[in-house]
Amino acid sequence: MTDGAFDEYAEQYDSWFLENRNVLQSEVLLIKKALGNPGNALSVGCGSGIFELLLRKDHGIHILNGVDPSDDMARIAEQRGMVVKRGKAERLPFGDAQFDTVLFNGSPSYIEDLEAAFLEAARVLRLGGWIVVADVPAESSYGLLYRTAAKVGTWDDPFLRSVAPEHPYPIPFAAAAEWRTTEEKTAMLEEAGFVEFEYFQTLTRHAKYSDEAVEEPVRGYERGDYVAIRGRKP
């Protein structure tokens, strides 16, 4: 998906979260857990800023700085109180050692050169700062379902309809993503110099049932459809 396509589907992106409110709240709680006390934080690929808004309103976690390549997404995030620079994760428009925490929430699967993005995160982090990488793992039930739907090109398929959630992820977003396994993302983080990894997961039910209730995050990554990796810059 091009940056322009994200502009085209900006409202559809938010609509999906609002149709799956328990999924949204479960993911917000995961990000809250992984962030801890983030200090001066940057959200890379902040999109519409819906997570940052809920973290601020409901949990007192303030992430005011963001970067996103989509003008329409960035404008929505700015309306929600963020300061968003237009730019890509592979070349962040910030100087060295500016932030205590860098967050990639839902954006890794849409970043072409994720290794370069993690190196950029290390550059803008202060010594001892933290990176938090949260996304759908390729090996999860969400990841497998999304890849199947993208290959078919529609959710309007008898098999997919029988196993998909009531409000499935929009095909344009599923088709645009490059889903990576948790192990692949961890290896990239190690190559970028990060250490002391911790893992948190949520959405542990099958995707068909994931919106039935809000889940508290748990440690690990072996059974969650949304997983956060936390690492430190030494």
VOGUGU-586421 format. One line per field, with one value per residue (C-alpha): residue number from 1; residue in one letter; x, y negated, z negated. Coordinates in steps of 0.001 Angstrom, whole numbers. Layout:
N
i = (NUM,...) $
aa = (A,...) $
xx = (X,...) $
yy = (Y,...) $
zz = (Z,...) $
This chain:
234
i = (1,2,3,4,5,6,7,8,9,10,11,12,13,14,15,16,17,18,19,20,21,22,23,24,25,26,27,28,29,30,31,32,33,34,35,36,37,38,39,40,41,42,43,44,45,46,47,48,49,50,51,52,53,54,55,56,57,58,59,60,61,62,63,64,65,66,67,68,69,70,71,72,73,74,75,76,77,78,79,80,81,82,83,84,85,86,87,88,89,90,91,92,93,94,95,96,97,98,99,100,101,102,103,104,105,106,107,108,109,110,111,112,113,114,115,116,117,118,119,120,121,122,123,124,125,126,127,128,129,130,131,132,133,134,135,136,137,138,139,140,141,142,143,144,145,146,147,148,149,150,151,152,153,154,155,156,157,158,159,160,161,162,163,164,165,166,167,168,169,170,171,172,173,174,175,176,177,178,179,180,181,182,183,184,185,186,187,188,189,190,191,192,193,194,195,196,197,198,199,200,201,202,203,204,205,206,207,208,209,210,211,212,213,214,215,216,217,218,219,220,221,222,223,224,225,226,227,228,229,230,231,232,233,234) $
aa = (M,T,D,G,A,F,D,E,Y,A,E,Q,Y,D,S,W,F,L,E,N,R,N,V,L,Q,S,E,V,L,L,I,K,K,A,L,G,N,P,G,N,A,L,S,V,G,C,G,S,G,I,F,E,L,L,L,R,K,D,H,G,I,H,I,L,N,G,V,D,P,S,D,D,M,A,R,I,A,E,Q,R,G,M,V,V,K,R,G,K,A,E,R,L,P,F,G,D,A,Q,F,D,T,V,L,F,N,G,S,P,S,Y,I,E,D,L,E,A,A,F,L,E,A,A,R,V,L,R,L,G,G,W,I,V,V,A,D,V,P,A,E,S,S,Y,G,L,L,Y,R,T,A,A,K,V,G,T,W,D,D,P,F,L,R,S,V,A,P,E,H,P,Y,P,I,P,F,A,A,A,A,E,W,R,T,T,E,E,K,T,A,M,L,E,E,A,G,F,V,E,F,E,Y,F,Q,T,L,T,R,H,A,K,Y,S,D,E,A,V,E,E,P,V,R,G,Y,E,R,G,D,Y,V,A,I,R,G,R,K,P) $
xx = (0,1344,1267,-1528,-3566,-3297,-4701,-7551,-8408,-7695,-11311,-11766,-8745,-10327,-13736,-12348,-11060,-14354,-16222,-13877,-13770,-12712,-9839,-8840,-8952,-6991,-4281,-4206,-3652,-815,891,411,2074,5003,5622,5719,6848,7956,9246,9725,8344,8064,5425,6714,3896,1418,-1367,-4529,-3255,-6177,-3930,-2102,-5430,-6713,-3414,-3539,-7236,-7612,-4151,-2258,469,1425,2959,2803,5410,4692,5914,3870,4138,384,-936,-4529,-3547,-1236,-3946,-6310,-3566,-2912,-6596,-6206,-3451,-259,2600,3247,6096,5688,8357,9306,10593,13743,14767,13338,13148,14742,18221,20282,19452,16227,13847,13523,11174,10397,7124,6244,2597,1001,3427,6214,4292,3977,7639,9580,13052,12393,16066,16827,13870,15216,18651,16987,15137,18451,19895,17155,17069,19119,21465,19393,16243,13611,12088,8610,7571,3949,2302,433,2937,3021,2608,-507,-4090,-4618,-1491,-2471,-6053,-5004,-2570,-5239,-7777,-5215,-4443,-8139,-8728,-11987,-13624,-16702,-15618,-17565,-14579,-13291,-16746,-17022,-13754,-13368,-14445,-17740,-15868,-12683,-9614,-10047,-8556,-6476,-4575,-4217,-2932,-425,1287,4463,3774,6915,7360,8291,11629,12359,11644,13743,16679,16416,16364,19459,21223,20322,22032,19083,19276,17245,14135,10766,7605,3942,892,-2862,-5769,-5133,-8504,-8942,-9476,-13154,-13737,-11163,-13694,-15884,-14103,-11244,-8083,-5341,-1881,314,4002,5273,4538,3624,-172,-1063,-2444,-914,2585,4832,8606,10452,14209,16805,19512,22660) $
yy = (0,-3389,-6379,-7772,-4634,-5131,-8609,-7059,-4548,-6668,-6726,-3023,-2281,-3975,-2479,1039,311,-1274,1803,4017,2080,4976,5767,2100,1971,5221,3821,516,2441,4350,1134,-333,2720,2718,-1030,-1292,-4863,-5918,-9414,-11469,-9082,-8961,-6942,-5771,-5207,-6729,-6673,-8356,-8591,-6584,-4553,-7608,-9310,-6374,-5970,-9633,-9804,-6458,-5670,-8946,-7974,-10904,-10278,-13612,-13147,-11103,-10505,-9162,-9286,-9731,-13296,-12254,-9957,-12607,-15267,-13066,-12435,-16175,-16789,-14335,-16394,-14967,-16775,-14713,-15087,-13658,-11103,-7460,-5118,-4413,-8080,-9687,-13519,-13881,-14409,-11914,-10812,-12798,-10214,-7878,-5497,-4759,-2953,-990,-40,1803,166,2779,4807,1680,658,1861,1850,2730,3258,-323,-1552,161,-1372,-4785,-4126,-3335,-6579,-8824,-7000,-8086,-5567,-3239,-4108,-1590,-392,1178,3096,4285,6027,9074,11960,13829,17139,16079,16927,13289,13391,16626,15467,12092,13660,16084,13287,11162,14039,14662,10904,10809,11841,12826,16453,19332,20705,17320,16161,19204,18541,14748,12211,10413,7262,8470,6354,4430,6261,3243,3222,7008,7173,4340,5839,7900,10000,11088,13611,12548,14317,12365,9037,9983,10878,7479,5736,7639,6598,2983,3375,3770,6051,7315,8351,8812,10078,9367,10740,10338,11545,15144,16404,17391,14359,15271,14715,12026,9193,11011,9535,7237,9161,8212,8727,11612,12295,14300,14459,18051,17692,14030,12484,9172,9235,6496,6774,4456,3946,1571,-483,247) $
zz = (0,928,-1409,767,230,-3523,-2898,-931,-3673,-6775,-7977,-7225,-9433,-12448,-11692,-12036,-15540,-16540,-15304,-17353,-20604,-22825,-20468,-20587,-24386,-24672,-22416,-24320,-27568,-25913,-24824,-28290,-29856,-27440,-27717,-31492,-32170,-28675,-29429,-26284,-23665,-19876,-18024,-14628,-12173,-14595,-12012,-13263,-16852,-18223,-20534,-21802,-22502,-24571,-26406,-27356,-28301,-30060,-31409,-31832,-29343,-27154,-23728,-21986,-19236,-16151,-12631,-9726,-5925,-5381,-5396,-6117,-8989,-10434,-10304,-12304,-14879,-15119,-15750,-18638,-20219,-18726,-17010,-13876,-11414,-7937,-7233,-7003,-9674,-7674,-7877,-10976,-10911,-14348,-15727,-17685,-21237,-21636,-23103,-26074,-24243,-20608,-19893,-16769,-17249,-14339,-11921,-11506,-8906,-6732,-6895,-3868,-5429,-9061,-9845,-8775,-10854,-13976,-13378,-13125,-16376,-18059,-16695,-18109,-21472,-24430,-26052,-28195,-26237,-25218,-21977,-21951,-18836,-18769,-15869,-14562,-14338,-11038,-12875,-14819,-13878,-12834,-10684,-8957,-8441,-7042,-4598,-3409,-2910,-1075,1271,1962,2280,317,-2931,-919,-653,-2278,-4170,-5308,-6392,-8655,-10518,-10355,-12995,-12514,-11442,-9711,-9002,-5724,-2748,-1561,-4867,-5053,-1486,-1971,-5001,-5185,-8256,-10122,-12916,-16428,-16014,-12822,-14502,-17522,-15265,-13549,-16926,-18009,-14801,-15613,-18999,-21366,-24408,-27403,-25491,-27155,-25471,-26166,-24369,-24096,-21923,-22932,-21695,-18053,-15829,-15382,-19110,-19892,-20271,-22790,-25829,-26807,-27726,-30146,-28623,-29746,-29298,-26363,-22646,-21856,-21759,-21233,-18055,-19139,-20599,-21983,-22130,-24505,-24243,-25652,-23962,-26010) $
